[in-house]
Amino acid sequence: MRLNNFNILSWAKKIGRPLILDGAMGSLLQQKGFLSNDPLWASLANVEHPEAVRRIHKEYIDSGADIITTNTFRTNPAAVSKSKKSFTPQNLVEASVQIAKEVKGNLPILMAGSNAPAEDCYQIERTIPILELQENHQQHISLLKEFGGDFILNETQSHFDEIKIICEICSKNQIDFILSLFFTNDFKLLSGEDIFSTIEFITTYKPLAIGFNCITPKIFLQIVDKIPDNINWGFYLNCGSGNYEDEQIVCGVNELEYLEVVKKLLPFKPSFVGSCCGSNPNHTKLIKNYFDELRGN
């Protein structure tokens, strides 16, 4: 299945519920002992432990995910340039997308190509110049599309200059995309801009949807009623314990607790629902079971 400008909200309305995005990949690989301390982080598993990545994708699909996400959070050129490994962005993106495509097969689900911030997600000050930032996203987004991503999921974006670059690349090249935002406890990007003015800016580029990820449920519940009614949006919130920067990510919001959060957010009509760091396929399964109960399946 390809999107081809397909409206995510229309599909969600057709099936009578939000689409279900999968959950964490990196923290699961970490918990299973497959995570590297290299700057490439979880993406090394695509070439060093492909079966582990394949198994996690399958578990999410079996649990009810409508969308799986490629393990490409750190396959971008900026991350690869810091690694001592001899891989290229093309090597790593191709390996990740191929694994996801093999697991997906002919199933009627979508494959989102994950495009992360060029540097660490929670890094306030950028260290790479603007031209390198542009080249990083241009190359990574192009590779994700070339190897078969149905759309680009630009995750945990929290710097306005980077958000603008991504929107311009996807719009200029007519690439379907979701822009998913991370914001601070005072509802601002790490670069200081107000979250709501940023949402207004992004909508001018006609994304498939605007997402919110890696935010704690407590913080997100404080702003959900302020999300404009006229946009497609979705969420996959942080289920980890402790601080965002913790090296060891473990579950801090179990599947039952997270389902209660989902129930509180459904009246605001999200187009897609998933879970982020610290989650696992059980989070996905409970969401799918609840949606089935609502529809009488």
TADARA-V557867 format. One record per backbone hydrogen bond with DSSP energy under -0.5 kcal/mol. CO is the residue of the C=O (numbers start at 1). NH is the residue of the N-H. E is the energy in kcal/mol with one decimal. If there is no record, write none. Layout:
BEGIN
CO|NH|E  CO|NH|E
END
This chain:
BEGIN
3|6|-0.6  6|8|-0.7  7|11|-1.9  8|12|-2.6  9|13|-2.5  10|14|-2.3  11|15|-2.2  12|16|-0.7  12|17|-2.0  19|21|-0.7  19|273|-2.7  20|66|-2.6  20|67|-1.9  22|275|-1.1  25|29|-2.4  26|30|-2.2  27|31|-2.3  28|32|-1.7  29|34|-3.3  29|35|-0.5  30|33|-1.5  38|41|-2.6  40|43|-1.9  41|36|-0.5  41|44|-1.2  42|45|-1.5  43|46|-1.5  44|47|-1.4  44|48|-2.6  45|49|-1.5  49|52|-1.0  49|53|-1.3  50|54|-2.7  51|55|-2.4  52|56|-1.8  53|57|-2.3  54|58|-2.2  55|59|-2.2  56|60|-2.1  57|61|-2.3  58|62|-3.0  59|63|-1.2  60|64|-0.5  60|65|-2.2  61|64|-1.4  66|110|-2.7  67|22|-1.8  68|112|-3.0  70|72|-2.1  72|75|-1.2  76|79|-0.7  76|80|-2.4  77|81|-2.3  78|82|-0.5  79|82|-1.0  79|83|-0.6  80|83|-1.1  88|92|-2.1  89|93|-2.8  90|94|-2.4  91|95|-2.0  92|96|-2.2  93|97|-2.9  94|98|-2.3  95|99|-1.8  96|100|-2.2  97|101|-2.7  98|102|-2.3  99|103|-2.0  100|104|-2.6  101|105|-2.6  104|107|-2.2  107|109|-2.3  110|68|-2.6  110|112|-0.6  111|150|-2.4  111|151|-1.0  112|70|-2.8  112|114|-0.7  113|153|-2.4  114|116|-0.5  115|155|-1.3  120|123|-1.7  122|124|-0.6  124|126|-0.5  129|133|-2.1  130|134|-2.3  131|135|-2.4  132|136|-2.5  133|137|-1.9  134|138|-2.5  135|139|-2.4  136|140|-2.3  137|141|-2.5  138|142|-1.8  139|143|-2.3  140|144|-2.4  141|145|-2.1  142|146|-2.8  143|147|-2.4  144|149|-2.6  145|148|-0.9  151|113|-3.1  151|153|-0.6  152|154|-0.9  152|178|-2.7  153|115|-2.4  153|155|-1.0  154|180|-3.1  157|182|-2.0  158|190|-1.2  158|191|-1.4  159|163|-2.3  160|164|-2.6  161|165|-2.0  162|166|-2.5  163|167|-2.5  164|168|-2.3  165|169|-2.4  166|170|-2.5  167|171|-2.5  168|172|-2.6  169|173|-1.9  170|175|-3.0  171|174|-1.2  174|176|-0.5  176|152|-2.3  177|208|-2.9  177|209|-0.7  178|154|-2.6  178|180|-0.6  179|211|-2.2  180|157|-2.5  181|213|-1.9  184|187|-2.1  187|195|-2.0  188|184|-2.9  189|192|-1.8  193|189|-2.8  194|198|-1.6  195|199|-2.0  196|200|-1.9  197|201|-1.9  198|202|-2.6  199|203|-2.1  200|204|-0.6  201|204|-1.1  202|205|-2.1  203|206|-1.6  209|179|-1.4  210|234|-1.7  211|181|-2.9  212|236|-2.4  215|238|-2.3  216|220|-2.4  217|221|-2.5  219|222|-1.1  220|223|-1.7  220|224|-1.5  223|226|-2.4  224|227|-1.4  228|231|-1.0  232|210|-2.2  233|271|-4.0  233|272|-0.9  234|212|-0.9  235|274|-2.3  236|214|-1.4  237|276|-2.8  238|217|-0.6  239|252|-3.8  239|253|-1.8  243|246|-1.4  247|249|-0.7  248|250|-0.6  250|241|-1.6  254|258|-2.7  255|259|-2.0  256|260|-1.4  257|261|-1.3  258|262|-2.5  259|263|-2.4  260|264|-1.5  261|265|-1.4  262|266|-1.8  263|267|-0.6  265|268|-1.8  266|269|-2.4  271|19|-2.7  272|235|-1.4  273|21|-2.6  274|237|-0.7  276|24|-0.7  276|279|-2.0  277|239|-2.4  280|283|-1.7  280|284|-1.0  281|285|-2.6  282|286|-2.2  283|287|-1.7  284|288|-2.5  285|289|-2.7  286|290|-2.2  287|291|-2.4  288|292|-2.4  289|293|-2.2  290|294|-2.2  291|295|-1.6  292|296|-0.5  292|297|-3.0  293|296|-1.0
END
